[in-house]
Amino acid sequence: MKSLFWSIPCVFALISSTAAADEDVPLTYDRVDLSVSAQGEVSNDTLAAILFREMEGPGAAALADEVNKSIAEAIKRIKQVPGIQVQTLDYQTLPVYQKERITGWRVRQSIRLETKDIASLGTLLGEIQQQLNLQSIGYSVSPERMKEVEDRLIPQALKAFQQRAELVSHELGRSRYRIVALRVETAGPPLRPAFMAARAAPMEAAAPVAIEAGQQKVTVNVNGTIELQTN
């Protein structure tokens, strides 16, 4: 009986502590999740092109020498055009098999060009295809232009969120609300590749490559939670 007598206060203490803890947790009610967005178009102002030189034959060293010369000559010409950045990419030396025997070698190297001067790059590509093959062209939006568009769209999205919150409050018979959570998300457009048909060998100098950068859509999303308040 003595042990039972001492166990009872412990039970009351636990209940009292739990109740106190519950009182410390603020009650939440009449909360509504909202999501709005604002869209705009932005012109692609950056162009990236990938070119390559590939040769196949019996001697790997001789092939590598020819490929290296072609790439070096192309880079020298590219650097003469202001505003075009050039970057060397992968370099491959692969065996060519026939009936499980190595019958030759294939050597390939690629370079990447990037610029905002789309007209100059189009002219250069028409010329440089004497040494290299054009693999692909991709369009994108520069970070500075993307920021300009996002800074224009964010106020529109926030205003749309406010209007939606006021509409919900009014329809539910409340005259006031407060924002308890808000998240602004910007998602820029991805690089848009436009793959070209790769030729087996470089071609003679051609007319400038026809390039139309076009436009892409930019979206700003605003997600948040409001709490309706009593009048």
Residue pairs with C-beta under 8 A, 6 or more apart in sequence:
28 227
29 227
30 174
30 227
30 228
30 229
31 180
31 225
31 226
31 227
31 228
32 165
32 168
32 225
32 226
32 227
32 228
33 223
33 224
33 225
34 161
34 164
34 165
34 168
34 223
34 224
34 225
34 226
35 221
35 222
35 223
35 224
36 157
36 160
36 161
36 164
36 221
36 222
37 157
37 160
37 219
37 220
37 221
37 222
38 153
38 154
38 156
38 157
38 160
38 219
38 220
38 222
39 153
39 217
39 218
39 219
39 220
40 149
40 152
40 153
40 217
40 218
41 215
41 216
41 217
41 218
42 141
42 145
42 146
42 149
42 189
42 215
42 216
42 217
42 218
43 141
43 145
43 213
43 214
43 215
44 139
44 140
44 141
44 192
44 213
44 214
44 215
44 216
45 116
45 141
45 142
45 145
45 213
46 114
46 115
46 116
46 139
46 140
46 141
46 142
47 114
47 115
47 116
47 118
47 121
47 137
47 138
47 139
47 140
47 211
47 213
48 112
48 113
48 114
48 137
48 138
48 139
48 140
48 191
49 112
49 113
49 114
49 121
49 125
49 134
49 136
49 137
49 138
50 89
50 110
50 111
50 112
50 113
50 134
50 135
50 136
50 137
51 74
51 110
51 111
51 113
51 125
51 128
51 129
51 132
51 133
51 134
51 135
52 108
52 109
52 110
52 111
52 132
52 133
52 135
52 198
53 67
53 70
53 71
53 74
53 108
53 109
53 131
53 132
53 133
53 202
54 67
54 106
54 107
54 108
54 133
55 63
55 66
55 67
55 106
55 107
55 108
56 63
56 96
56 104
56 105
56 106
56 107
57 63
57 104
57 105
58 103
58 104
58 105
59 105
60 93
60 105
60 107
63 93
63 105
63 106
63 107
64 93
64 107
66 107
67 107
67 108
67 109
68 109
70 131
70 132
70 202
71 88
71 109
71 111
71 131
71 132
73 131
74 111
74 128
74 131
74 132
75 86
75 88
75 111
77 124
77 127
77 128
78 84
78 86
78 111
78 113
78 124
78 128
79 86
81 120
81 121
81 124
82 117
82 120
83 115
83 116
83 117
83 120
84 113
84 114
84 115
84 117
84 120
84 121
84 124
85 113
85 114
85 115
86 111
86 112
86 113
87 111
87 112
87 113
87 114
88 109
88 110
88 111
88 112
89 109
89 110
89 111
89 112
90 108
90 109
90 110
91 108
91 109
92 106
92 107
92 108
92 109
93 105
93 106
93 107
94 105
94 106
94 107
94 108
95 102
95 104
95 105
95 106
96 102
96 103
96 104
96 105
96 106
97 103
110 135
111 132
113 121
113 124
115 121
116 142
118 211
118 213
119 208
119 211
121 209
121 211
122 208
122 209
122 210
122 211
123 208
125 134
125 208
125 209
126 205
126 206
126 207
126 208
126 209
127 205
127 206
129 202
129 203
129 205
129 206
130 202
130 203
130 204
130 205
131 202
132 202
133 198
133 199
133 201
133 202
134 196
134 198
134 209
135 195
135 196
135 198
136 193
136 194
136 195
136 196
137 193
137 194
137 195
137 196
137 209
137 211
138 191
138 192
138 193
138 194
139 191
139 192
139 194
139 213
139 214
139 216
140 189
140 190
140 191
140 192
141 149
141 188
141 189
141 216
141 218
146 188
146 218
149 218
150 186
150 188
150 218
150 220
153 186
153 218
153 219
153 220
154 184
154 186
154 220
156 220
157 184
157 220
157 221
157 222
158 184
158 222
160 222
161 182
161 222
161 224
165 177
165 179
165 226
166 177
168 177
168 226
168 228
169 175
169 176
169 177
169 226
169 228
172 228
174 228
174 229
174 230
174 231
175 231
176 228
176 229
176 231
177 226
177 227
177 228
177 229
178 226
178 227
178 229
179 224
179 225
179 226
180 225
180 226
180 227
181 224
181 225
182 222
182 223
182 224
182 225
183 222
183 223
183 224
184 220
184 221
184 222
185 220
185 221
185 222
185 223
186 218
186 219
186 220
186 221
187 218
187 219
187 221
188 218
189 216
189 217
189 218
192 214
192 216
